[in-house]
Every structure is written in C-alpha cells, then in structure tokens.
C-alpha cells in the first residue's frame, strides 16, 4: 500500500467534511418535512410524538445514506482522480471552423 501525499489527505478531509455537512442538511430537511405538519396544525399529542419519532428516524437514515453515498463516490487512488484526456471529436481538425 502506497503512502498518501499531504494533498491526498487534505482532499479526503475536505470530502469527509462535505459529506457530514451535506448529510446534516439532508437530515434536517427530512426531519422538517416530516415534522412540519405537527408544527403547523393542531394535532393530538400522540400524533405529534409519532411524527417526531418518525422524523428523527428518517432524518438519521437520510444522514447515513447521504454520507455513505458521498464517501463511496470519492476516488481512493490518485489514478482514479485524474481527469480523462480530452480528444477532439474529429481527429486531424484543429480549428473550430474546420
């Protein structure tokens, strides 16, 4: 296993931070979407409790799925991070009007 450069470690740190931040936003939006009716409508206490629990569980699940999705897509090696070489669509043509 090769040693990682400082740039690779920094890229991983940024990616982990992005995964957690975006996961928290998705979790908050999911929780708010489920619990919003309880805040806006006059529901019985039992219904509010159910919406609170369901919102919390779905928010936690959305957080975990988002973090896993972002980190799974992150390339693990330097070779995977390289951009593919750009080739012209018509070989031999160099100018845009040719």
URJODA-V112565 format. One record per residue. RES is the residue in one letter. PHI is phi in whole degrees, 0 to 359 (* if undefined). Layout:
# URJODA-V112565
res=RES phi=PHI
res=RES phi=PHI
This chain:
# URJODA-V112565
res=X phi=*
res=X phi=278
res=X phi=281
res=X phi=272
res=X phi=281
res=X phi=297
res=X phi=296
res=X phi=292
res=X phi=294
res=X phi=296
res=X phi=297
res=X phi=294
res=X phi=297
res=X phi=296
res=X phi=294
res=X phi=295
res=X phi=298
res=X phi=296
res=X phi=298
res=X phi=291
res=X phi=295
res=X phi=292
res=X phi=296
res=X phi=294
res=X phi=295
res=X phi=295
res=X phi=296
res=X phi=295
res=X phi=294
res=X phi=294
res=X phi=299
res=X phi=296
res=X phi=297
res=X phi=279
res=X phi=272
res=X phi=304
res=X phi=301
res=X phi=293
res=X phi=281
res=X phi=270
res=X phi=254
res=X phi=270
res=X phi=262
res=X phi=298
res=X phi=301
res=X phi=296
res=X phi=292
res=X phi=297
res=X phi=296
res=X phi=296
res=X phi=296
res=X phi=298
res=X phi=293
res=X phi=297
res=X phi=297
res=X phi=294
res=X phi=293
res=X phi=293
res=X phi=296
res=X phi=295
res=X phi=295
res=X phi=297
res=X phi=299
res=X phi=296
res=X phi=295
res=X phi=295
res=X phi=297
res=X phi=297
res=X phi=295
res=X phi=294
res=X phi=287
res=X phi=293
res=X phi=281
res=X phi=291
res=X phi=295
res=X phi=269
res=X phi=236
res=X phi=295
res=X phi=296
res=X phi=288
res=X phi=276
res=X phi=291
res=X phi=284
res=X phi=292
res=X phi=290
res=X phi=270
res=X phi=243
res=X phi=295
res=X phi=290
res=X phi=234
res=X phi=304
res=X phi=93
res=X phi=260
res=X phi=255
res=X phi=267
res=X phi=293
res=X phi=262
res=X phi=269
